[in-house]
Amino acid sequence: MLSVLLACTNPSDLIVPNDQSDESEHESHDSGASDAGDAGFGLLVFAGDATVGADYRGTEQLRFEATTGGEPLCVIDIPVRSVGVRKDCADCLWAFDLTFSAPVVSVDTHCASIGYDEDAIAAIAGTSRACGFAEEYLGHAAALLVADDGAWEPVSFADWSSETGALSYAWEQGYLDY
């Protein structure tokens, strides 16, 4: 029930293609638009669901929703699977190298306005990321970790069941204008 992040091993490379994310801007903007055609403000989240055991198989969803009303403005589902086991995450209960397959767009009213035009979406296929799960990160909650330049960084709270292998997460990327 963890979501895996999109694209690269380095999370800063994949957060927002046009790098317009700035959470401090959220307080100074209108809270959103009532119509998908209007300009507004939204939250970008990478949400993932997977089954994790000896390997990792699941889907990560790039979801961009209006901050008012939660209207989906861009939804892209990306199949993800493990291609190798990682042994270098000391805090992780398990860790894998993951690869992303061809994305499927189900909602596209504002994907391009947040940096996900046709070329950027197509470029997701074949990208990879190192991902791990810590049951109790630094004495606190369960977390999804991602390798960033050789260091494992927590990026989201996560839920994983050792009985079923079900993993879920929702990795918030930030607030963006559209």
C-alpha positions in Angstrom: 0.0 0.0 0.0 2.9 2.3 -0.6 3.2 4.3 -3.7 6.4 4.4 -5.4 7.7 7.7 -6.7 7.9 8.4 -10.4 10.9 8.2 -12.6 14.4 8.6 -11.3 16.5 7.4 -8.5 17.1 11.0 -7.5 13.7 12.3 -6.2 14.6 15.9 -6.9 14.8 15.0 -10.6 11.2 13.9 -10.8 9.2 16.0 -8.5 7.9 18.6 -11.0 9.3 18.7 -14.5 8.9 22.5 -14.8 10.0 23.0 -11.2 7.2 25.3 -10.2 6.6 23.6 -6.8 6.7 25.9 -3.9 4.6 25.1 -0.8 5.1 28.7 0.5 3.1 30.0 -2.5 0.0 28.0 -1.3 -1.0 30.6 1.2 -0.9 33.5 -1.2 -2.9 31.9 -4.0 -6.6 31.4 -4.6 -7.6 28.0 -3.4 -8.5 26.6 -6.8 -10.9 26.8 -9.6 -14.5 25.7 -9.9 -14.1 24.7 -13.5 -11.3 22.5 -15.0 -10.8 25.2 -17.7 -10.1 28.0 -15.2 -6.7 28.7 -13.7 -6.2 27.6 -10.1 -4.1 25.8 -7.6 -3.6 22.1 -7.0 -1.7 19.4 -5.1 0.5 16.9 -6.9 0.8 13.5 -5.3 2.5 10.2 -6.3 0.3 7.5 -4.8 1.3 3.9 -4.9 -0.2 0.5 -4.4 1.9 -2.7 -4.7 2.3 -6.3 -3.5 5.7 -6.8 -2.0 7.3 -10.0 -1.0 10.2 -11.7 -2.8 9.6 -9.0 -5.5 7.7 -5.7 -5.9 4.8 -5.4 -8.4 2.3 -2.5 -8.5 1.2 0.8 -9.8 2.2 4.4 -9.0 -0.3 7.1 -9.8 0.6 10.6 -10.5 -2.4 12.5 -9.3 -2.9 16.3 -9.6 -6.1 17.6 -8.0 -7.6 21.0 -7.5 -7.2 22.2 -3.9 -10.9 23.2 -3.8 -13.2 20.3 -4.4 -10.5 17.8 -5.1 -11.3 17.6 -8.8 -8.8 15.4 -10.6 -6.9 17.5 -13.3 -4.2 15.0 -14.3 -4.2 11.3 -13.5 -1.4 9.0 -14.9 -1.1 5.3 -13.8 2.4 3.8 -14.2 3.0 0.1 -13.8 6.1 -0.6 -11.6 8.1 -3.7 -10.8 11.3 -4.7 -9.1 14.4 -5.6 -11.2 16.7 -6.3 -8.2 17.0 -6.5 -4.5 18.9 -3.8 -2.6 21.0 -4.6 0.5 22.3 -1.1 1.2 19.4 0.3 3.2 20.2 -0.2 6.9 16.8 1.2 8.0 14.8 -0.8 5.5 12.8 -4.0 6.2 13.1 -4.5 2.4 14.4 -2.5 -0.6 14.3 -2.9 -4.3 15.5 -1.3 -7.6 12.3 -0.5 -9.5 11.5 0.2 -13.1 8.5 1.9 -14.5 6.6 0.7 -17.6 4.4 2.6 -20.1 2.1 5.1 -18.4 -1.6 5.3 -19.0 -3.3 8.7 -18.8 -6.9 8.6 -17.6 -7.5 12.3 -16.9 -5.7 15.1 -18.8 -7.2 18.5 -18.4 -4.0 20.1 -16.9 -1.1 17.6 -17.3 0.9 19.8 -19.6 0.4 22.9 -17.4 2.3 21.1 -14.6 5.1 19.8 -16.9 3.6 16.5 -18.0 3.1 17.0 -21.7 3.1 14.0 -24.2 6.9 13.8 -24.3 7.4 14.0 -20.5 4.7 11.3 -20.0 6.3 9.0 -22.7 9.7 9.5 -21.1 8.5 7.9 -17.8 8.6 4.4 -19.3 11.9 2.7 -18.6 13.0 5.0 -15.8 14.0 3.6 -12.4 14.2 4.3 -8.7 15.5 2.6 -5.6 12.8 2.2 -3.0 12.6 0.7 0.5 10.3 0.4 3.5 11.2 1.1 7.1 8.7 -0.3 9.6 9.6 2.3 12.2 11.8 5.1 10.8 13.9 6.7 13.6 11.5 5.5 16.2 8.5 7.0 14.5 6.0 5.8 11.9 6.5 3.5 8.9 8.0 5.2 5.9 8.8 4.8 2.3 12.5 5.6 1.6 14.1 6.4 -1.7 17.8 6.4 -2.5 19.0 9.9 -3.4 22.7 10.1 -4.5 23.6 7.1 -2.4 21.7 8.1 0.7 18.3 6.7 1.7 15.8 9.5 2.4 12.3 9.2 3.8 9.7 10.6 1.4 6.3 9.5 2.6 4.4 7.6 5.3 3.6 4.1 4.2 1.6 1.1 5.1 2.8 -2.5 4.4 1.3 -5.8 5.6 3.8 -8.6 6.1 0.9 -11.0 5.9 -0.6 -9.9 2.6 2.4 -8.0 1.1 0.0 -5.1 0.4 1.8 -1.7 0.3 0.3 1.8 -0.1 1.7 5.4 0.2 0.8 8.9 -0.9 4.0 11.0 -1.6 3.0 14.7 -1.7 5.1 16.7 -4.2 3.7 20.1 -3.6 1.2 22.7 -4.6 1.2 24.0 -8.2 -0.5 26.6 -10.3 -2.5 25.4 -13.3 
